Amino acid sequence: MQLDSVRALKAQLTSQIVEPTVTAALTEGRFGVRSHSARKALGPVRAMALGIARRGKDYQLAVRLQRRSLEEDERMIRAISEEARGEVDVRYVGRLFALDRAPRRGRAGVPVAAAAPWHRQEQRPLLIGSSIAHYRVTAGTLGAFVRRRADGQLAILSNNHVLANENAARIGDPILQPGPYDGGTSADQAGALLDFVRLRRGVANFVDAAISSMDGSIGWNASQLTGLGTLGGLRQDPLDAGDRVAKVGRTTGVTWGTVTAVELDGVVVGYDSGNLSFDNQIEIEGAGPRAFSAGGDSGSVIVDADMRACALLFAGGDVGGSNGKGLTYANPIGRVMDDLAVSLAV
């Protein structure tokens, strides 16, 4: 299919199949949430995300199922496939979570080493890919350095749930490097919460993003991607399915992967505060036998093969990847920059 045809089909199927299927399942209690009050407390239910994947030189509809019951609904899958004339990429992706947690075992099942790698230690000057977090959050990743467009102030970029504690933080709260989970204390304050895009319930979100100011006495390196090379600026074109990407993150360090879908709508992610829904997201699977990300990698800036910043990592799951290590989800970097009114500092 042509790209515009897939986009039109995605909108059509959302209204004709996805929304009626979810409404019927909720009404009948098949998703395990019967009451309106319970649904309101939990947020949007995990169901189905639709996006765009590659099919050779053309495109196909990406169908991402977040419930086994939907995967087993042969009639629904057949109806979607027929509308797409068989040009569909259907995957069960299961539960997705915001990746600010730094467990003793990552999603790939690899124990944390006794001697922590550099990206979990204090870094002076501050480095892209190192541990960072709000003082009440475990640990996430320092994604990049940016400047506010209004006044040119230098800032640190990461996720809302890493720097702003899922909207619960106050402007001016301490930001620690390394994050608390990695031993960061008040003595390790690297800056203070400067701004964030509020995560919203009941409507689609597009980014999970925040910025922190920087302590003027601390040095910083805006271009070094340890283990990868030098940051090559900001990618101007949107990512496409099939593109090769990489990142440096607090937990898994340097990883490479492939974009498996773009423009995914209806991606439901679990947070401490409940489920939130995201539209226009990017999906990535790890290269080879490795997962692309794990808990603690949230906030990593993803780069393309030319080392240009192209996305902001924020969530992932354990299943759905062709290598069996799960999938990662990210916000398009252009939307992140525009919503925070910042520009990449290099």
C-alpha positions as CSV (number, residue, x, y, z in Angstrom):
1,M,0.0,0.0,0.0
2,Q,1.0,3.6,-0.4
3,L,1.7,5.6,2.7
4,D,-1.4,7.8,2.4
5,S,-3.6,4.7,1.9
6,V,-2.3,3.1,5.2
7,R,-3.0,6.3,7.1
8,A,-6.6,6.5,5.7
9,L,-7.1,2.8,6.5
10,K,-5.8,3.3,10.1
11,A,-8.4,6.1,10.7
12,Q,-11.2,4.0,9.1
13,L,-10.5,0.9,11.2
14,T,-10.1,2.8,14.4
15,S,-13.7,4.1,14.1
16,Q,-15.3,1.0,12.5
17,I,-13.6,-1.9,14.3
18,V,-11.3,-0.8,17.2
19,E,-13.6,1.5,19.1
20,P,-16.7,-0.7,18.7
21,T,-14.7,-3.8,19.8
22,V,-13.3,-2.1,22.9
23,T,-16.7,-0.6,23.8
24,A,-18.4,-4.1,23.5
25,A,-15.7,-5.8,25.6
26,L,-16.0,-3.2,28.4
27,T,-19.8,-3.4,28.4
28,E,-19.6,-7.2,28.6
29,G,-16.8,-7.2,31.2
30,R,-14.5,-9.2,29.0
31,F,-11.5,-7.0,29.8
32,G,-12.0,-7.6,33.5
33,V,-13.1,-4.0,34.2
34,R,-16.8,-3.7,34.6
35,S,-17.7,-0.5,36.4
36,H,-17.3,3.0,35.1
37,S,-15.6,4.1,38.3
38,A,-13.0,1.4,38.0
39,R,-12.3,2.3,34.4
40,K,-11.9,5.9,35.4
41,A,-9.5,5.0,38.1
42,L,-7.4,2.8,35.9
43,G,-7.3,5.0,32.9
44,P,-7.6,3.8,29.3
45,V,-7.7,0.0,28.9
46,R,-5.1,-1.9,27.0
47,A,-6.5,-2.9,23.7
48,M,-5.2,-2.3,20.2
49,A,-2.8,0.2,18.6
50,L,-2.7,0.8,14.9
51,G,0.2,2.2,12.9
52,I,2.4,1.9,9.9
53,A,4.9,-0.8,9.1
54,R,7.0,-1.7,6.0
55,R,6.2,-4.3,3.4
56,G,9.2,-4.4,1.1
57,K,9.3,-1.0,-0.6
58,D,5.7,-0.3,0.2
59,Y,3.8,0.0,3.5
60,Q,1.3,-2.1,5.5
61,L,-0.9,-1.7,8.5
62,A,0.7,-2.4,11.9
63,V,-1.7,-4.0,14.3
64,R,-0.4,-4.1,17.9
65,L,-2.5,-6.2,20.3
66,Q,-2.2,-5.5,24.0
67,R,-4.5,-8.3,25.2
68,R,-4.5,-12.1,24.5
69,S,-8.2,-12.1,24.1
70,L,-7.9,-9.8,21.1
71,E,-5.1,-12.0,19.6
72,E,-7.5,-14.9,19.9
73,D,-10.4,-13.0,18.3
74,E,-10.0,-14.6,14.8
75,R,-13.1,-12.9,13.4
76,M,-11.8,-9.4,14.3
77,I,-8.3,-10.1,13.0
78,R,-9.8,-11.5,9.8
79,A,-12.0,-8.4,9.3
80,I,-9.0,-6.1,9.7
81,S,-6.9,-8.3,7.3
82,E,-9.7,-8.2,4.7
83,E,-10.0,-4.4,4.9
84,A,-6.2,-4.2,4.5
85,R,-6.2,-6.8,1.7
86,G,-3.8,-8.9,3.7
87,E,-1.2,-6.2,4.0
88,V,-1.0,-6.3,7.8
89,D,1.7,-6.9,10.4
90,V,-0.1,-8.2,13.5
91,R,1.8,-8.6,16.7
92,Y,0.9,-9.3,20.3
93,V,2.8,-6.8,22.4
94,G,1.2,-7.3,25.8
95,R,1.6,-4.8,28.7
96,L,3.8,-1.8,28.2
97,F,5.3,0.2,31.0
98,A,7.1,3.5,31.5
99,L,10.8,2.5,31.8
100,D,12.0,4.6,34.8
101,R,12.4,1.6,37.0
102,A,15.9,0.2,37.5
103,P,15.4,-3.4,38.5
104,R,18.0,-5.8,39.7
105,R,17.2,-7.8,36.5
106,G,16.4,-5.9,33.3
107,R,13.7,-7.0,30.9
108,A,16.3,-9.1,29.1
109,G,17.0,-11.0,32.4
110,V,20.6,-9.8,32.7
111,P,21.6,-9.2,36.4
112,V,23.1,-5.8,37.3
113,A,26.8,-6.2,37.6
114,A,28.4,-5.8,41.0
115,A,30.7,-3.1,39.7
116,A,28.3,-0.6,38.1
117,P,29.2,0.6,34.5
118,W,29.9,4.2,33.9
119,H,26.3,5.1,32.9
120,R,25.1,4.2,36.5
121,Q,27.8,6.3,38.2
122,E,28.4,10.0,38.9
123,Q,29.6,11.8,35.8
124,R,31.3,15.2,35.9
125,P,31.1,16.6,33.3
126,L,27.6,15.4,32.7
127,L,27.3,12.9,29.9
128,I,24.5,11.8,27.6
129,G,23.2,8.3,28.6
130,S,24.1,8.6,32.3
131,S,21.8,7.9,35.3
132,I,19.6,10.9,36.4
133,A,16.2,11.4,38.1
134,H,14.0,13.6,40.3
135,Y,14.9,13.1,43.9
136,R,11.7,11.0,44.5
137,V,12.2,8.8,41.4
138,T,14.5,5.7,41.1
139,A,16.6,6.3,38.0
140,G,16.2,7.2,34.4
141,T,18.5,8.4,31.6
142,L,20.0,11.8,30.8
143,G,18.9,12.1,27.2
144,A,20.5,15.2,25.8
145,F,21.3,18.8,26.4
146,V,18.9,21.5,25.0
147,R,18.4,25.2,25.0
148,R,15.2,27.0,25.7
149,R,14.1,29.0,22.6
150,A,12.8,31.9,24.7
151,D,16.0,32.7,26.6
152,G,18.7,30.3,25.5
153,Q,19.0,28.7,28.9
154,L,20.9,25.4,28.8
155,A,18.9,22.4,30.1
156,I,18.9,18.6,30.5
157,L,16.3,16.6,28.5
158,S,14.6,13.4,29.7
159,N,11.1,12.1,30.4
160,N,8.3,13.6,32.5
161,H,8.2,10.4,34.6
162,V,12.0,10.7,35.2
163,L,12.4,14.4,36.0
164,A,8.8,15.4,37.0
165,N,7.6,12.3,38.8
166,E,4.5,11.9,36.6
167,N,3.3,15.5,37.1
168,A,3.7,15.2,40.9
169,A,6.9,17.3,41.1
170,R,7.2,21.0,41.5
171,I,9.3,23.4,39.4
172,G,12.5,23.8,41.2
173,D,12.6,20.3,42.7
174,P,16.1,18.8,42.9
175,I,17.4,16.6,40.0
176,L,20.1,14.1,41.0
177,Q,22.9,12.6,38.9
178,P,23.2,9.7,39.4
179,G,19.6,9.0,40.3
180,P,18.6,7.9,43.8
181,Y,18.6,4.2,42.8
182,D,22.2,4.5,41.8
183,G,23.2,6.2,45.1
184,G,22.5,9.8,44.3
185,T,21.8,12.0,47.3
186,S,21.3,15.8,47.8
187,A,25.1,16.2,47.4
188,D,24.7,14.9,43.8
189,Q,22.2,17.6,42.7
190,A,22.9,18.4,39.1
191,G,20.0,20.9,38.5
192,A,16.4,21.6,39.2
193,L,13.1,20.8,37.4
194,L,12.6,23.5,34.9
195,D,9.6,22.5,32.8
196,F,7.6,19.5,31.7
197,V,4.8,18.5,29.3
198,R,1.9,17.4,31.5
199,L,0.8,13.8,31.1
200,R,-3.0,13.7,30.6
201,R,-5.7,11.2,31.3
202,G,-8.8,10.9,29.2
203,V,-7.1,12.2,26.0
204,A,-4.2,11.1,23.8
205,N,-0.7,12.0,24.9
206,F,2.1,12.6,22.3
207,V,5.2,13.0,24.4
208,D,6.6,12.1,27.9
209,A,9.1,14.8,28.3
210,A,10.7,17.3,30.7
211,I,13.7,19.5,31.2
212,S,15.9,20.3,34.1
213,S,18.2,23.3,34.7
214,M,21.9,22.7,35.2
215,D,24.1,23.6,38.1
216,G,26.5,26.2,36.6
217,S,29.5,24.7,38.4
218,I,29.1,21.3,36.7
219,G,30.6,20.7,33.3
220,W,28.7,19.0,30.5
221,N,29.5,17.4,27.1
222,A,26.7,17.9,24.6
223,S,28.1,15.9,21.8
224,Q,29.7,12.7,23.2
225,L,27.7,9.5,22.7
226,T,29.9,7.2,24.7
227,G,30.4,3.9,22.8
228,L,28.7,5.3,19.6
229,G,30.5,8.5,18.5
230,T,29.5,12.1,18.3
231,L,25.9,13.4,18.2
232,G,25.3,14.7,14.7
233,G,22.5,17.2,15.4
234,L,18.8,16.8,15.0
235,R,17.2,14.7,12.3
236,Q,14.7,16.7,10.2
237,D,12.9,13.9,8.4
238,P,10.6,11.6,10.4
239,L,11.8,8.1,11.1
240,D,10.5,5.3,8.7
241,A,9.9,1.7,9.5
242,G,13.1,-0.2,8.7
243,D,15.4,2.6,9.8
244,R,18.4,1.5,11.9
245,V,18.7,3.3,15.3
246,A,20.8,3.3,18.5
247,K,20.9,4.8,22.0
248,V,23.0,5.0,25.1
249,G,20.9,4.3,28.2
250,R,21.4,4.1,32.0
251,T,20.7,0.3,32.2
252,T,21.6,-1.4,28.9
253,G,24.2,1.1,27.7
254,V,24.7,1.1,23.9
255,T,22.1,-0.8,21.9
256,W,21.2,-0.9,18.3
257,G,17.8,-1.7,16.8
258,T,15.3,-1.3,13.9
259,V,12.2,0.8,13.7
260,T,9.3,-1.7,13.3
261,A,6.4,0.7,13.1
262,V,5.7,4.4,13.1
263,E,2.6,6.6,13.7
264,L,1.2,4.2,16.2
265,D,-2.0,5.4,17.8
266,G,-3.7,4.0,20.9
267,V,-0.5,2.8,22.6
268,V,-1.5,2.3,26.3
269,V,1.3,2.5,28.8
270,G,1.2,1.7,32.5
271,Y,2.5,4.3,34.9
272,D,2.5,4.4,38.7
273,S,-0.6,6.7,38.5
274,G,-2.4,4.4,36.0
275,N,-2.7,3.8,32.3
276,L,-2.1,6.6,29.8
277,S,-2.7,6.5,26.0
278,F,-0.3,7.8,23.4
279,D,-0.7,8.6,19.7
280,N,1.9,8.9,16.9
281,Q,4.5,6.8,18.6
282,I,7.6,5.0,17.2
283,E,8.2,1.2,17.8
284,I,11.7,-0.3,17.9
285,E,13.0,-3.8,18.4
286,G,16.6,-4.7,19.4
287,A,19.2,-6.0,17.0
288,G,20.5,-9.5,17.4
289,P,19.7,-11.3,20.7
290,R,19.5,-8.1,22.8
291,A,16.5,-6.0,24.0
292,F,16.8,-2.4,22.8
293,S,15.9,-1.1,26.3
294,A,15.1,-2.0,29.9
295,G,13.9,-0.4,33.1
296,G,16.0,2.7,33.7
297,D,16.6,3.5,30.1
298,S,13.7,6.0,30.0
299,G,14.7,9.4,28.7
300,S,17.4,8.1,26.4
301,V,17.6,10.1,23.1
302,I,17.6,7.7,20.2
303,V,19.8,8.4,17.2
304,D,19.7,7.3,13.6
305,A,22.6,5.6,11.7
306,D,24.1,9.1,11.1
307,M,24.0,9.8,14.9
308,R,21.2,12.4,14.5
309,A,18.7,12.7,17.4
310,C,15.4,11.3,16.2
311,A,13.3,10.1,19.2
312,L,12.9,10.1,23.0
313,L,12.6,6.6,24.6
314,F,9.9,6.3,27.3
315,A,8.3,2.8,27.4
316,G,8.6,-0.8,26.6
317,G,7.4,-4.4,27.1
318,D,8.6,-8.0,27.2
319,V,7.0,-9.5,24.1
320,G,6.4,-8.6,20.5
321,G,9.9,-8.5,19.1
322,S,11.1,-11.0,16.5
323,N,14.1,-11.7,18.8
324,G,11.8,-12.5,21.8
325,K,13.1,-9.6,23.9
326,G,10.2,-7.2,23.6
327,L,9.6,-3.8,22.0
328,T,10.5,-0.2,22.9
329,Y,8.4,2.9,22.3
330,A,9.5,6.4,21.7
331,N,8.2,9.9,21.0
332,P,9.2,11.7,17.7
333,I,12.0,14.1,18.7
334,G,10.5,17.0,16.7
335,R,7.3,16.9,18.7
336,V,9.3,16.8,22.0
337,M,11.4,19.8,21.0
338,D,8.3,21.8,19.9
339,D,6.2,21.0,23.0
340,L,9.0,22.0,25.4
341,A,10.0,24.9,23.2
342,V,13.7,23.9,23.1
343,S,16.4,23.2,20.6
344,L,19.2,20.6,20.6
345,A,22.4,21.9,22.1
346,V,25.5,20.5,20.2
